Amino acid sequence: MASAPSSIMRSVIASSSRSILLSSRPAKVVVRSPALPLARSIHTSRPIAALGRAPVLRARPASGRNERRTMFIQTETTPNEASLKFIPGTPVTGGSTHEFLDLRSALPSPLATRLLTIDGLTEVFFGPDFVTCSKDESLAWSILKPEIFAVLMEHFSSGQPLFKDGQGEGGAEDTRVLDTDSEVVGMIKELLETRVRPAIQEDGGDIEYKGFIEDTGMVQLKLKGSCRGCSSSSVTLKNGIERMLMHYVPEVQAVEQVLDDEEIIALDEFAKFEARLEKKQAEGKKE
């Protein structure tokens, strides 16, 4: 099994790697639902868990007693304008993350299925204590948020499980150090798990380790949640993750993003659209 980094290296990493990663991330804004009375936007450079509370849900417990339970859900903006982070104030997963890009992938989770049936939502992401929803450009958040709030409140107040029959509860183990991993790969995985992943999850997303090419020193990562399709994702990869990994692991020479087939097709179609638009503009100038 690959040897773990020394205690001295751990303390050095803990004291400085987070600042390196966060230097490329934009400021966070904590907001409240505008559809609620007395709602106010809170602008801050860091998340404030005690503020930005959303509507109060009073639900009768399953026991039938005349008791009332109060639930608060807050929202946080992310660097991706098409994604919004919902924090129910209760654990969502057991520490793992899960991404749902369509109804078929969401079948194991009743909550993800209900959210993706909302018109305008294109992706649902479960984090340890949050749910990130992504939308298309057809509807504004002011229209979508009340329905999302209602679905989340009903689910978390009912005590229903997140997955059917325990499906999907295992989560990804991409950063678990294996006996077959080299010392370099072990260091990379530990940095990703302990330093990179918590910072990325604060923005409503996650990363997945896909591999390390020793010949070129290339680390391959996949972005999830709000990081998927985000315009600042390249900045996060290059100025944050890549710089930190190269600093602590000399064998690392670069970091690249691994795209899904759907993402490759979407980028290809977008490039074709831009080419047609430029051609049309050029023809208009000639006329």
N, C-alpha and C positions, 0 to 999 in steps of 0.2 A: 504493500500500500504506500502511496506517496506520502512523504513526510510533511507534516503541517508546518506552517511558518513559525518561527521562534516567537517567544513572548515579547521580545524587544520589537520585532517587526510588527506584531499585532498592535502594540501600543502606538507605534509610529503611524501605522495605517489608520488607526482609530482617530488620531488627533488631527490628521490633515487631509485624508482622502475625501471626506465628505465636502469640505470647502472647495476642493478642486472640482468636484462634480457639480455642485450647486452653483458655481460661478457662471455657468452658461444658461441657467434656467431663469425665466422671467419671473417677476414678482407675482405672488398669488393673491387673488381677490376672493374674499368670502362674502357671499350674498345670501339674501333671503328671498323667498318667493314673492314677486310683486303682486300676486293675486290675493295676498292676505292683508287684512287690516293691520295698520301700524307697522307695516314692513319697511325696513330701511336697508340700504346697501351699506356694507362695511368694507372700506378699502384699506388693506393692510399689506405689509411686505411679507407677512408670514401667516399661516393658518391659525385661527383662534377658535379652539374647539368649543368654548363656552358661548360663543356668539353666533348670530346667523340662524337662529332656530326657526323651523318652519311650523306649520299648523299643529295644533294639539289634537290628538285622536283619543277619544274616550270610548273604550271598547269594553263590553261585559265579558268577564272571564268565562271559560268553558264550564266552570263549576256551577254557573247560574246564580251565584251570590250577587247581591247588589253592591258590587265593588266597581270602581272605575280605575282604569289604568291609563296613565298619560305617556304619550310617546312623542318624541321630538325628532324631526328630520331636518338636517341642514344641507345646504348645497355649497359647493365650491367650484369656481371656474377652473379651467385647465388651460395650458398653453394652446390647446386645440380648440378653436371656437365652435367646432361641431360636436364637442364632447362636454358633458357636465357630470360632475361627481356628486353623488347623493350619499350622505352619511346618516344612517338610521340611529346611531347611538347604541347599537348592539352588535355583537359579532356577526359577520355575514358568512365567512367560511372558517375553517379550522386553521387558517394561516396560509392556505394555498390560494391560487388564482385560477379563474376559469373564464374563457372567452367564447362568446356565441355570436356568430356572424350571420346566421339564418335560422329559420324555424326548425329545420331538420337537426341541426347541431344542438338546439335548445330543448329537444324533446325530453332528455333526462331531468330537466329542471322546470317545474311548474311556474316558478317566478320568472325565469328567463323567457319562457313561452308566452306568458301573459304580456310581458313588456314588449316583446317583438311583434305582438299583434297590434300595438299602437301605431297608427298611421304616422309615418315620418321617421320612426326609429329604425336604424340600420344595424346597430350593434349593441350588445350588452356585455359588460365585463364585471365579474365578481372579484373583489379584493378581500383581504382579511376583515376589514371593517367598513367597507364602502361598496357602492354599486355605481359604475360609470355607464352612462347611456350616451350613444352617439346618434346623430340625426342627419338627414339630408337637408338640402337647402329649401325644401318646399314649405316648411313650417318653422315658426319662431319658437324659442324656448318658452316664451310667455304663454303660448297655446298648449305646448306639450307638458309643461311641468305639473299642472293640476292633476292630469290623468296619471302621470308617473307617481306623484305623491300618493294618490289614492291606492294604486296597486301595491306600492311598497308598504304602506301603512296596514293594509288588509293582511298582507302576507306575514309581516313581522309581529303583528299583534295577535295573530291566530296561533302562532307557535308551530306552524307547519314546517316540515323539513325542506331544506333547499333543493335536495335531489330525491328522486324516486328510489326507494329501496337501497339507499346508500350509493347509488350510481354517481360517479364523478367526484366522490369525496377524497380520493387519493391525491389528486393534484399532481402537478408536474414535479419531477425529481431531476431536472436538468442540471442543477448545481450540486447535487449530492456527489461527493468525492468517492470514486470507485477504486477497488483494488488495482485495476488495470490502468488507472490514470497515472501519468507522469507527474513529477514534482511541479513542473510548469503549469500543467492543466489543473492540478490541485490548487495552486495559488490563484489562478484565474477564477476558478469556480468560487473559492472562498471570498475573493474580493467582490465578485458579482452578487453573491448571496448576502454578505454582511454590510457592504457599503453602497453598491449601486442600486440593488433592488428596493431597499427602503426609500431611497430618494425618488426613484421613478414612481413608486406607488403613491407617494404624496401628491403627484400630479395626475393620479387616476389611471395609471398605466402599469406596465410591467415589461421585463425583458426575459427572453428565453435563450439560454446558451445552446448553440447549434454545433459548435466544433472549433477546433484550433488546427490550422494548417502549419505544421512545423517548418516546412521548407521555406515558406514566405513569411512566417510570423503573423499570419492573419487570424484574428478572432472573429468568428461569425456569430451574429446575434439577430434575434427576431424581436420586433417591437410589437406590443399588444396594447389593448385598451385605447386610452386617449392618445397614446404615442403613435398608434397606427395612422398613417396619413397626415400626421402633424407637420406643419411647415418648419417647425423648429427641431424636428427629430434629428436632422443631419447635424445641427449644432450640438445637440446633446451627445450624439455619438462621437463626433470629432473633438470638440472642445472639452467634453466632460469625461466620458467613459474611456475613449482612446488615450487621452493624455494621462489619466490616472493609471491605467493598466501598463502603459509604456514606462511610467515612472517607477512602479514597484516591480514589474516583471520585464527585465531587459529583453527577453526573447520575443516579446510582443512588438510588432512593427506597425500594425494597423488594425482597425476594426471596421468591418463592413456589415451592412444590413442585409439579411436574407429575406427575400420577398416571397409571398405565396403566389400561386399561379393566377389567382384573381387580381392581385395587386399588379402583377406584371402586365396582364391584359389591360387593366384600367390605365396604367401609365402609358402603354403603347397607344391606346385609343386617344388619350389626352394629347400625346405628342402629335398624332395625326391631325387632331382637331386644330391645334395651334398652327401646324403647317398650312392647313387649308385657310385658316383665318389670315395668316401673313400673306399668302398668295392672293387672296381676295383684296386685301388692303393695298398690295402692290399694284394690282390691276386697276384699282380705283384711282390711284395717284397718276397712272399713265393716261387715263381718260381725262 
